[in-house]
Amino acid sequence: MDIWIADWMIRLLGCYALVGALFAVPFVTVGAAKLDPRSAGSGFGFRVMIFPGAAALWPWLLLRWVHHCKR
């Protein structure tokens, strides 16, 4: 039973990471500039640096992005 739980936890973590990576691509190209106008003129290096954080924090950033678009 313990292996079954560990297997599902790894699968859930993998799904979370996959969704995060898929979210991070549009976020670093469009969303970051909408949430923080100072990042609008940033280059490729900045976007590469924020990609892992955007992928890890995707639920919170998605909520902020959606809330920002409603204004």
N, C-alpha and C positions, 0 to 999 in steps of 0.2 A: 504494500500500500504506500509506503514512503517513496518508492521510485515513481509511482504513478503521480503523486503530488508534485515531486520535483520535476517530472517531465512536463506537466501542465504549467508549472510556474515558468519554466524555460520557454515554453511555447508562447505564453502570454507576454513575457518580456520581449520575445522576438517580434510579436505582433505590434507591441507598443513602439519598439524601435523602428519597425518598418513604416508605421503610420507617421511617426515623428520625422523620419527622413523624407517621406513624401510631402509632409507639411512644410518642412524647412526650405525646400526648393522655392516655392512661390513666396514664402515669407521673407527670405533673405533678398529676393529680387524686387518685391513690391511692398510687402507688409511692413518691413522695418522702417522704410522711409515714411510710411503713413503714420506709424506710431511715434516716430522720432524724426522730425524734419531735419535735424542736424546730420542724420545719416544718409540724407538724400544724395549727396555728391560723393559718397564713399566709393572706394575702389574694390577691386576683386579680392584683395587681401583681407579687407575688413569683413567681407561677406563670408569668406572661408573661415575666419575666426569665429563668427557668430553662428555658423551652421550647427556645430555640435550642441550648443546651448539651446538653439531653437528646436532642434530635434528632441532634446531631453525635456524641455519645458513646453512642449507643443499644446497641451490642453489649456494652460494658463494664457499663453500667447494667442491662441485661437479665440478665447473669450475676450481678451482685450481688443483684438483686431475687429471682431464682430461688434463689440460695444462701441468702438471708435467709428465704425462705418455707419452706425445708426444715428450719430450726431450730425 
